Amino acid sequence: MIPIRLQEYGVGIFQAALTKSALKKALKKQYVTVNGEIATSATFINGGECIRLSILEEVSPKKKLIFPLKVLFEDEYLAVIHKPAGIMVSGNSFKTIANALDQNLKRSNLPDATAPKPVHRLDFATTGILLVGKTSSSIRVLNKMFENKEIKKIYYAITIGEMNSQGEIISDIDGKDSKSTYTLCESVLSERFGKLNLVQLEPETGRRHQLRKHLSNIGNPILGDKEYGIENLILNGKGLYLHAYSLRFNHPFTQDEVYIKDELPKSFKKIFIQIE
């Protein structure tokens, strides 16, 4: 074989560099080797050589979500944050609380540190307190504690209509038993809604939309609930008046009692002026 420049010989032999100009670019970027040596436009082929094209995969940097969160508590094992309305806790969307945790929390120094992960859910429109695990063991243990009902959650809601001073709501949701208790804290008269109530809620199970469904079932839907509200009493554009107020549990690693509150939103205080 008469010696020939690789730049001429190699045209068309590589799927990733089929043209002369593409091969020239590959040579310039040092993607081509002959017998293990980096080839150039001056390299000649005599016959019998091993010619290899290796194009490095360009990995674009992972897009980061810039979304500041209010951190209510944090240690090496877990964190508690405030979830604002209008964002999913997790899921396929880019804008989720889960994707914002890394930038808002300190990396744990423990051996099983991992990407922080929410260990329960709040609805898109619900505000309030959210528990997050920062290590593999804490995520596992906190999930188990929720399963075993060892974490006590208290919510507040503003509901519509006449209500008893307290009650227990039991129903079937998606084929599973569900139970919530409520206590009426205060009521105010409303020209549009008749009566609005500040209600403390304790879910004893954790079914999807449980509190919203339960209150709707007894005829006292949550103010701003477009899905389970009464059609002519839907409040548009003001959000859902449901707030995850507090968490109480024994810290699974330090054994200290953890009791954290997330104050009620300003929208609640506009209706019930006396609340702190």
C-alpha positions, -999 to 999 in steps of 0.1 A, spaced: 0 0 0 13 34 -10 14 56 22 -16 80 24 -25 108 48 -50 97 74 -69 129 67 -76 115 32 -77 78 40 -101 81 69 -129 100 51 -161 79 53 -148 51 75 -162 65 108 -200 68 113 -193 98 137 -170 116 112 -182 108 77 -169 139 59 -135 154 54 -142 184 75 -157 163 103 -126 141 103 -104 172 104 -122 185 135 -118 151 151 -81 151 145 -78 186 158 -96 176 190 -73 146 194 -101 121 191 -83 98 167 -55 74 175 -33 52 153 -18 22 171 -26 39 204 -9 72 195 -28 105 190 -30 111 153 -27 145 135 -34 158 100 2 149 92 -2 112 101 3 87 72 -12 53 69 9 24 55 -15 -5 60 -22 -27 90 -26 0 115 -53 1 142 -73 34 137 -96 44 165 -121 73 169 -131 81 205 -154 110 210 -158 121 246 -194 123 258 -201 159 267 -220 159 300 -239 191 306 -238 203 342 -269 193 361 -294 222 361 -299 235 396 -332 248 409 -328 282 427 -355 282 453 -348 295 488 -365 276 516 -371 285 552 -353 260 574 -370 255 608 -347 228 623 -316 210 611 -290 185 624 -268 158 609 -297 134 606 -328 154 595 -343 188 588 -376 204 590 -385 231 564 -415 254 556 -432 244 524 -448 273 506 -480 270 485 -477 264 448 -449 238 446 -449 200 446 -430 182 473 -416 157 447 -424 142 413 -414 145 377 -414 184 376 -381 203 378 -396 227 403 -401 206 435 -391 209 471 -370 177 467 -349 194 440 -344 226 461 -332 208 493 -296 204 483 -290 242 481 -309 250 513 -295 223 537 -260 215 549 -246 182 538 -245 157 567 -210 146 579 -223 111 588 -210 80 568 -244 73 552 -251 109 542 -272 111 511 -292 136 490 -319 150 514 -353 136 508 -388 145 521 -403 116 541 -439 126 537 -460 147 513 -481 179 514 -504 189 486 -494 214 459 -515 241 475 -509 232 512 -484 253 532 -465 243 563 -441 220 580 -422 192 561 -398 166 575 -367 157 555 -341 129 560 -304 136 554 -290 101 557 -300 68 544 -307 54 579 -328 85 589 -349 84 557 -356 47 564 -364 52 601 -385 83 596 -406 65 570 -411 36 595 -421 61 622 -448 76 599 -460 41 592 -462 33 629 -480 66 637 -451 77 659 -450 112 644 -479 135 655 -490 160 630 -513 190 636 -529 210 608 -550 241 608 -577 250 582 -603 276 576 -636 259 568 -670 271 556 -704 267 574 -718 258 607 -697 232 627 -698 212 659 -672 222 685 -653 189 679 -657 157 659 -642 126 645 -644 118 608 -641 82 596 -644 71 559 -631 49 532 -606 66 509 -593 47 479 -603 14 495 -585 21 528 -598 32 562 -591 68 571 -596 88 603 -593 125 613 -603 145 644 -611 182 645 -615 209 671 -633 241 664 -611 270 677 -630 301 666 -657 312 641 -665 345 624 -695 356 604 -690 361 567 -714 379 543 -704 356 515 -698 323 532 -722 326 562 -696 314 587 -659 308 586 -641 285 611 -606 282 623 -602 244 629 -574 223 644 -570 190 626 -553 157 635 -551 131 608 -547 96 623 -541 81 589 -523 96 559 -545 91 528 -543 113 497 -562 146 502 -576 131 535 -583 163 554 -598 180 523 -621 150 516 -631 146 553 -641 182 558 -660 182 525 -678 150 534 -693 166 566 -704 197 546 -675 220 558 -651 223 529 -618 241 533 -619 277 521 -602 279 486 -606 242 478 -615 241 441 -616 203 440 -637 194 470 -655 228 477 -691 238 472 -695 251 436 -710 285 444 -687 290 474 -653 286 456 -628 313 465 -606 319 435 -571 332 435 -564 332 472 -550 296 476 -561 268 499 -565 276 535 -548 245 548 -516 246 568 -494 219 583 -487 235 617 -466 212 638 -447 180 642 -440 161 674 -418 130 677 -389 115 695 -357 120 675 -348 84 663 -310 89 669 -307 114 699 -340 103 716 -348 140 723 -383 151 719 -387 172 688 -416 197 687 -415 222 658 -442 247 648 -446 267 616 -467 298 623 -500 303 605 -498 322 572 -508 358 570 -539 349 550 -552 331 581 -545 361 604 -564 384 581 -596 365 588 -588 356 625 -571 387 638 -565 374 673 -544 344 664 -507 346 669 
